[in-house]
Amino acid sequence: MEVRRILNQVWDPIGIGDLPDAEGEYDNYVGEIYVMLMDREASEADTAARLYWLGTEYMGISAKEIVAERSAAAARALVACRPSFQTH
């Protein structure tokens, strides 16, 4: 699924995307982000804000500038892919 790939390769707030054993690290967030994009039609800003919150508050990552940059990049990629997602 594209959401999973973007979270693993673009967002990757803990920097483990290149590790083969970490492939499913962010799977807990795939459904939530998909629903935000498709059911709630979340904006790029809303998606970035949620990813940032997940990284900094939920996961407790202190590298806030890096998480902000990665969240914004992932949100751009996710919103750009929205037309290609299958609706449910």
C-alpha positions as CSV (number, residue, x, y, z in Angstrom):
1,M,0.0,0.0,0.0
2,E,1.2,3.5,-0.9
3,V,0.5,4.9,2.6
4,R,2.7,2.3,4.2
5,R,5.6,3.0,1.7
6,I,5.4,6.8,2.3
7,L,5.4,6.4,6.0
8,N,8.3,4.0,5.9
9,Q,10.4,5.9,3.3
10,V,9.5,9.6,3.5
11,W,8.1,10.2,7.0
12,D,10.3,7.7,9.0
13,P,10.7,9.8,12.1
14,I,13.0,7.4,13.9
15,G,15.3,6.9,10.9
16,I,15.0,3.1,10.5
17,G,13.4,2.9,7.0
18,D,16.5,1.3,5.5
19,L,16.5,-1.6,7.9
20,P,14.8,-4.8,6.5
21,D,13.4,-5.8,9.9
22,A,11.7,-2.5,10.4
23,E,9.4,-2.7,7.4
24,G,6.2,-2.8,9.5
25,E,7.4,-0.2,12.1
26,Y,4.7,2.3,11.2
27,D,1.9,0.0,10.3
28,N,-0.1,1.1,13.3
29,Y,-0.6,4.5,11.7
30,V,-1.4,3.4,8.1
31,G,-5.2,3.0,8.7
32,E,-5.5,6.3,10.6
33,I,-3.7,8.3,7.9
34,Y,-5.7,6.5,5.1
35,V,-9.0,7.4,6.9
36,M,-7.9,11.0,7.3
37,L,-7.0,11.3,3.7
38,M,-10.0,9.5,2.2
39,D,-12.9,9.8,4.6
40,R,-12.1,13.2,6.1
41,E,-10.4,14.6,3.0
42,A,-7.6,16.0,5.3
43,S,-5.5,18.8,3.9
44,E,-1.7,18.6,3.5
45,A,-1.4,20.8,6.6
46,D,-3.7,18.6,8.7
47,T,-1.9,15.5,7.6
48,A,1.5,17.0,8.4
49,A,0.3,18.2,11.8
50,R,-1.0,14.7,12.7
51,L,2.3,13.0,11.6
52,Y,4.2,15.6,13.5
53,W,2.1,14.9,16.7
54,L,2.6,11.2,16.2
55,G,6.3,11.6,16.0
56,T,6.9,14.2,18.7
57,E,4.1,13.6,21.3
58,Y,3.1,9.9,20.8
59,M,6.6,8.5,20.0
60,G,8.4,11.1,22.1
61,I,11.0,12.0,19.5
62,S,12.9,15.1,20.4
63,A,14.4,16.0,17.0
64,K,11.4,18.2,16.3
65,E,12.8,20.1,13.3
66,I,13.6,16.8,11.5
67,V,10.2,15.4,12.4
68,A,8.5,18.6,11.1
69,E,10.4,18.4,7.8
70,R,9.7,14.7,7.3
71,S,6.0,15.2,8.3
72,A,5.6,17.9,5.7
73,A,7.3,15.9,3.0
74,A,5.2,12.8,3.8
75,A,2.0,14.9,3.9
76,R,2.8,16.3,0.4
77,A,3.4,12.8,-0.9
78,L,0.3,11.4,0.7
79,V,-2.1,14.1,-0.5
80,A,-0.6,13.9,-4.0
81,C,-1.3,10.1,-4.1
82,R,-4.9,10.5,-2.8
83,P,-6.5,10.3,-6.3
84,S,-4.8,6.9,-6.9
85,F,-6.1,5.3,-3.7
86,Q,-9.0,3.0,-4.0
87,T,-12.1,4.1,-2.2
88,H,-13.7,1.8,0.2
